[in-house]
Amino acid sequence: MLSANLNSLERRQEPTVTEDGIQKGEIKARLQRTRELIGERELGALLVVGRAFYDRSGNLTYLTNHFPPFPTCVVSGKVRGLGHGMLILPAKGDPVLVVDGPEYRRDMVAIDEVRVNANMTAEVKDVLEERKLTSGRVGIAGEDILPVTLYKDLVAYLPGISFEAADDILSGQRIVKSEAEIGLLKKAAQIADAGLEAALGALAEGKREQDICAQGTGAALEAGADFVRYLRVHSGDWSAWGTRWPQATDRKLKKGDMVGLDIIGARIGYQFDVLRSTVLGRANDWQRKLLETSLEATERMIELAKPGIGAEELVEAAGQLMAKAGFGEHFSGFMGHGIGLETVEDPYLIKGVTTELREGMVLCIEPGIFVPGLGGSRIEQEIVIRRDKPELISFCKARLW
């Protein structure tokens, strides 16, 4: 049975690191820059919240190299925050990382003081009280994933503190990747390629979607994925949907089926997200037009993706191309996103987002067309924004018909 207080649990022997992730020196530099921004905002401290490693650990991991290893769980009694991690970064003084259990990777974590407590909000209260931070303003990075129950705890514990949203302190830094991060994202994209190529190789009449999913997922894990969040296999009429639960069913593939394959996961915390659409067998004229149009839209967005270009400009160009081809009523408004320590990061590639692209951003480009009852196509590529032209980092064959 899980104890409410995990402080007294004995540490198990920790595994040896087999491959380097982000070096602690880079994490320390991020901490220093963040502390400067906290000071400029005149905050007493920044509370950084992260959720389970496969979910939303980005802000926390960016500053600590900690990946909360447990799934998010119900808040009950003194177990408050299981599946989360919290960093208290004062404007002055050393940071403290609060983790939910003793089995964290001390070899990777870049914070010297780590406290273990399944009652995370009580531990945060204690840290802030020890640092004489019981009044004034404290920013929260990760407000959108901090459970309301835990927020209420903090407000009740620390009535003299005014908590305020401060996600922009980290989002402004995370939107542009370092070369070390880009290197890890390239490795992650190679794993996506391996998974997709295995899944594509398994496509055959009579095979179940589940069979295809298993082949691709297994190949990605063999290639070094931390995890595969899912490999969605959409066939037949379901290919006309941009998303679907469950990720794969026992539906058997038939000749002429359109098939969409979307693989998402991570390598050393850095994510991959690549999608391919194809046809089982020979594509008919309409299917070929659909597939070619979606690929052309992807290529058009990549061609335009240069520093200084607004995100919305890419979206408008792809929309015009798809509308001219006759798919004006059926293309998706969601055409891509940033990627890094989380699958979907800023900037969103949707209408109304005017964020200018910057060198070092890593994007997933994925305009899609979905025609109910007939089929859908989305061909997703991962790219790095470079000074002269974008760098493609996903290499699984795109034209599969």
N, C-alpha and C positions, 0 to 999 in steps of 0.2 A: 504494500500500500504506500502511496506517495505521502511523504511527510510534508507538513506545512512549512517547516523550516529545514532547508537543505544545507545550511551552513556546516553542519557537523558531519556531513557525508564525506567519506574518504575518497580522494582522487584515484581514479584508475590510471594505469600506465598510459601515457599519451603516445599516439602514433608518431612515427618519424615523417617529416615533410619529404615528399618525393619530388616535388617541383616547386620552384619559387613562385610566389604570387607578388603582390605589391610589397616592395621593401619598406621596412619600418622607417627609414629615413624620409621617404616620400610621405608617409603618414604623418610624421612629426612636422613636416613643412606645412601640410594641410591644416594641422592643429594650430600652428602659429598664425597662419593667414586667417583662420576662422576667429581666433582670439582677437585679432586686430579689428575684424568686422564687428565683433560683439562690442568692443570698446567704442567704435564709431557710432554704433546704435545706442550707446549709453545703457546697455543692459548689464545687470549684475552677473548673469550667467546664461548659458544656452543649454537647454535640456533636449538631447537628441534621442529620438525614439526609433527603434527598429523592430521588425517582426521577423518571424521564422525565415531561415536562409533561403527557402524556395519561394518566398513570398515578397516581402517589402523590407529588406534589411539595408537598402541602399545608403541612406544618410548615416546610419550607425556604422556600417562597414567602412564607409569612406573615411571616417575619422578614427577608427579603432582597429580595423582588420578582424573584427569579431563577427561571426555568423551565428546568430541564435540557432542552436541545433535542434530544439524541440518544437513540435507543432504548436500553434496558438491554441489555447485551451480555455475552458470556462473559468470565470472568476468565482471562487468559492472560499469562504472563510478567510484564512490567512494565505491562501494561494492566490496571489493577485499579480498577474503578469507573466504567467508561465507561457513560454513561446515568444517572449520579447527580450529586449535588452535596452538599457538606458545609459546614456553618457551625460554626466554633469560636467560641463566645461565652463569654469568661472572666467570672468574677464581677467582676474588676477588669481594666480595660484594654479596648482596642478589639477588635471582632470581626474575623475573617478568613473570607472565603468561598473555598472551594476548588471550582473548576469543572473539568470534564473536557476542555475545549477552548476555544480563544480566541474562538469565535463566540457570545458571550453578549451580552445587551442592556445595555451600559454605561449607556445613557440611562435605563433603568428600574431597574437594580440599586441598592439603597440602602446598600450596604456599600462603604466607601472602599477597603479593601484586598482585592483579589481576586487569587488565585493560580491559575495554570493548570497542571494536571498530570494526565495520564491515569493516573498511579500515585497515586491519591487518598490511600490510607492512608499512604504514605511522606510525602506533603505534610502530612497531619494530624500525624504524628509530629514532623516538623520544627517546625511551629507550636507544638505543646505544649512541645517542648524549649526553643524560644526564649523562651517565656513562663514558663519554670521550673515548668511543670505536669507533672512526671514522677512525682509521688506524690500520694496522697490519693484523693479521689472525684471522678469525672466522670460526669455524667448523659448518657444517650442519649435523644433524642427522635426516634423513628423506628426503635426496636429491631426492630419487626416487619417492616421492609423492608430492614434492613441485612443484606447477604449474610453467611452464616456464614463464608465464606472471608475477607471483609474484617474481620470481627470477630476472627478468629484472628490476622490480621496485626497489628491494634492491640494485642491482648494480648501478642503476642510482642515487638513494638516497645517497649511501655511496661509492663513487668511490675510496676512500682511503683504503677500506677494501678488503682483498683477501679472498673470501669465498672458503672453501674446504670441500670435503667429509670427514665426521667423524663418520659414522654410526657404525664403529667397537667399538667406545667408549661405546656404549650401547649394541650392539649385543653380545659382549663378556660377559656382565653381565647378560643379559636376557636369554641366552641359558641354564643356570642352574637355576632352580626354588627354591625358599625358601620353607620351609615346609608350610607356610601360603598360598603360591601360589598353592602348590600341593593340599592342602585341598580344595581350591576353584575349582581346576580342577577336583577333585574327585566328588564334588557336581555337576559340570557341566556334567560330564560323566553319572551320575545317571539320569539326565534329558534326555540325549540322549537315554539312555536305555528305559525310559518311553515312549518317542516318537516312537521309533522303535517297541516296543512291541505292542503299540496301532495300528500302521500301519500294522504290521504282523497279528494282530488279525482281521483286517478289510479285508484282502485279500480274495476274493471270486470271483467265475466266474460271469461275467457280471458287476462287479464293475468297475468304471472308475478309471484311475490313479489319477485323481483329488480328487475322494472320499477318496482314501487311503492317499493322501497327507494331506487332511483336517483333517482326524482322527489323524494322527501322529503329525501334527503341533499343533493342539488343545491340545493334551495330554502333549506335551512338555511345552507349555505355562502354562497350569494348574499346571505342576510340578515345575514351578518357573523360566522358561527361561526369560531373558531380552528380547530376540527376537529369532526367528528362521529365519536365513537367507534364508534357503530353506530346503525342504525335497524332494530330487529328487526321482521320481518313474519311473524307466525304465523297461518296460515290452516287451516281445516278441523280435523282431529283435533289438529294441533299447537297450536291455540289453547287446548287443555286443559293445556298445559305452561306453567309460569311462566317458564322459560328454555329456550333452545335454541341450539345451534351447528350450522351457520352461521347468520348473522343472517337470511338469506333464501335460498330455493332457487328452482329453476326450476319449482316446482309452479304450475300454472295455477289461478286462482280460479274457483269455481263459484258459481252462485246458491244462496243459503242458507248459504254458508260463514260461520262466525264468523271474525272477523279481529281480531288484536291488533297494535297498532303502538306501539313503545316507542323513543323517541329520546333519546340521551344524547350530550352534547358540552360545549363550553365557549365562552365569549366573554371575552377578556382574562383567561383563567385561571379565571373563575367558571363553575360548571357548570350545566347544565340536565338535567332528567330528567323527562319527562312521557310518560304512556302513555294510550292510548285503545283501547277495544274496541267493536266494532260487528258488524253482519251485512251481507253483500252481498245486497241485495234486502230483501224483507219478512221481518221476524223472526217465527218461530212463537211460540206461547204460552210454551213452555218457555224459549226463548232470551230472550224479553222479560222473563220473571221473573228469569232469571239476571242480565241486564244491569241491570235496575232495582234488584235487591237489592244488587249490588256498588256501584252509584252511591249508593244510600241509605246504605250503610255508610261510604263516603267522606264523604258530607255529614254524617253523624252524628259522625264523628271530628273534622271541621273545626269543627262547632258547639261541641264540648267543648274545643277547643284554646285554652286561655287560661292566662296565668301562674299558677303554683301547682298546676296539674293534673299528676298523675303520668303519665308516658308509658304505663304499663300500664293506666291507667283508660280511655284511648282505645281500646286494643286490646280490652279486655274488652267495652266497649260495642259495638264493631263485631262482635265474635264472637257476642254474644248476639243481635244483629239478624239476622245471617246464619243462625245456628242456628234461630231462630224461623221463618225463611222456608223451612226444610227442607234447608239446605246445611251442617249441622253437621259432617259428615264430610269436607267438601271445601273448606273455606276455609283459606287460607294463614296460618300463624302469623306470617309476616313481613309487617307492615302499614305499613311506612314507615321513614323515616330522616331525619337531618339532611343538609343539602347546603351546599356552599360552594366552597372551593378543590379539594375532592374530591367525587366523585359521592355517595359514601356516607360520612357523618360521624355522630358522636354527635349525638343519642341514637338508638339503634335503637328502633323501635316494635314491640316484641315482648313477650310475656309474661315477667314477671320483671324488667323494667327499670323501676325506680321513679323515675328521674330526673324532677325537676319541670320543667315547661316554664317558660321565662323570656322576658320581652319581648326581642325582637330575634333569637330563634332563627328559622331558616328550615327548614321541613320539607317533605318529600315524603310525602303521605298516599296510601297505595295498598293498601287491603284487597282481596284477590282470592279468587275462587272458581274451582276447576279440577276439572271432572268428567271423568275418563278416558273417552275414546271419544265424548263429547258436545260438550264445549266449555268454554271458560273466559272469565272477564271480570275485568279489573282496570282501574279508572279512576283515574288518578293526578293529583293536584293539588299544586301548589307554593303554600305559604302562609308568611306572616310572622306570628309571634306578636306581637300588639299588646296594649295594656293592656285595651281594652274588647272587641274582637272581632278574630279573625284577618283578615289582609289577603290576599286571593287575588291571585297574580301570574301564574298560567297561565290563559289565557282561551280556548284552543281549545274549541269546543263539546263538552260532555261527553255529552249525550244525543243519540246518533247513530242511533237506530232508530225 
